[in-house]
């Protein structure tokens, strides 16, 4: 799992975003994150028109704190900047699909 270190939007940019956005918080070294990647990729990639933002979280990273992220991976599902669903350590395709349905 590689996560970009640049191009991470600010909280204000996410709050002002239009349309469906999935913000995924995690780290490259997190075992739970690595294990969930195939499922996350499969489900999110099939969702046309959904922006997927991957954010490396951890000490000194404030964006995750603004969303009260405590465990990785955490996926926050936004529509027009409003959080409508959240999946923490998703284990099933159904959990992700249900969350996507709330924003799509």
C-alpha positions in Angstrom: 0.0 0.0 0.0 1.5 3.2 -1.1 0.1 6.5 0.0 0.8 9.9 -1.5 2.7 12.4 0.7 1.6 15.4 -1.4 -1.7 16.5 -2.8 -3.5 15.7 0.4 -6.5 18.1 0.6 -7.1 20.2 3.7 -10.2 19.7 5.8 -11.7 22.9 4.4 -11.1 21.6 0.9 -12.9 18.3 1.8 -15.7 20.2 3.5 -16.2 22.2 0.3 -16.0 19.2 -2.0 -18.8 18.5 -4.5 -20.2 15.1 -5.2 -19.2 11.8 -3.7 -15.7 11.5 -2.1 -14.2 8.6 -0.1 -11.3 9.6 2.2 -9.2 6.6 3.3 -6.9 7.0 6.3 -4.2 4.5 6.9 -0.4 3.9 6.7 1.8 1.8 4.4 3.0 -0.3 7.4 -0.4 -1.1 8.9 -1.2 -4.8 8.6 -5.0 -4.1 8.7 -4.6 -1.5 5.9 -2.6 -3.9 3.7 -5.1 -6.7 4.3 -8.1 -4.5 3.4 -6.5 -3.0 0.2 -7.8 -5.6 -2.3 -11.4 -5.3 -1.0 -11.2 -1.5 -0.9 -9.7 -1.2 -4.3 -12.2 -3.6 -5.9 -15.3 -1.9 -4.5 -14.2 1.8 -4.8 -12.8 1.3 -8.3 -16.2 0.0 -9.5 -18.0 3.1 -8.2 -18.1 5.4 -11.1 -17.8 9.1 -10.4 -16.5 8.6 -6.8 -13.3 10.5 -5.9 -11.0 8.3 -3.7 -8.5 10.2 -1.6 -5.9 8.2 0.3 -4.3 9.9 3.3 -1.3 8.7 5.2 -2.3 9.2 8.8 -0.2 9.1 12.0 1.6 11.2 14.5 1.8 14.8 13.5 -0.9 14.3 10.8 -3.9 16.5 11.7 -6.4 15.6 9.0 -7.2 12.3 10.5 -7.7 13.9 13.9 -10.3 16.3 12.5 -12.3 13.2 11.6 -11.6 11.4 14.9 -9.8 8.6 13.2 -8.7 6.1 15.8 -8.1 2.8 13.9 -6.8 2.1 10.4 -8.0 1.8 7.8 -10.9 4.2 8.3 -12.9 5.2 5.2 -15.0 8.4 5.5 -17.7 8.7 2.9 -18.6 12.3 2.0 -21.2 13.8 -0.3 -20.9 17.5 -0.9 -18.5 17.8 2.0 -20.8 16.1 4.5 -20.0 12.8 6.2 -22.8 10.3 5.5 -21.1 7.0 6.3 -17.9 5.5 7.7 -16.2 2.1 7.6 -13.5 1.2 10.1 -11.4 -1.8 9.2 -13.9 -3.0 6.6 -14.1 -6.7 6.5 -16.9 -7.3 4.0 -17.8 -6.1 0.6 -21.3 -5.4 1.8 -20.1 -2.9 4.4 -18.3 -0.8 1.7 -21.2 -1.1 -0.7 -23.7 0.0 1.9 -21.5 3.1 2.7 -21.1 3.9 -1.0 -24.8 3.7 -1.6 -25.3 6.5 0.9 -23.2 8.9 -1.1 -23.7 7.7 -4.7 
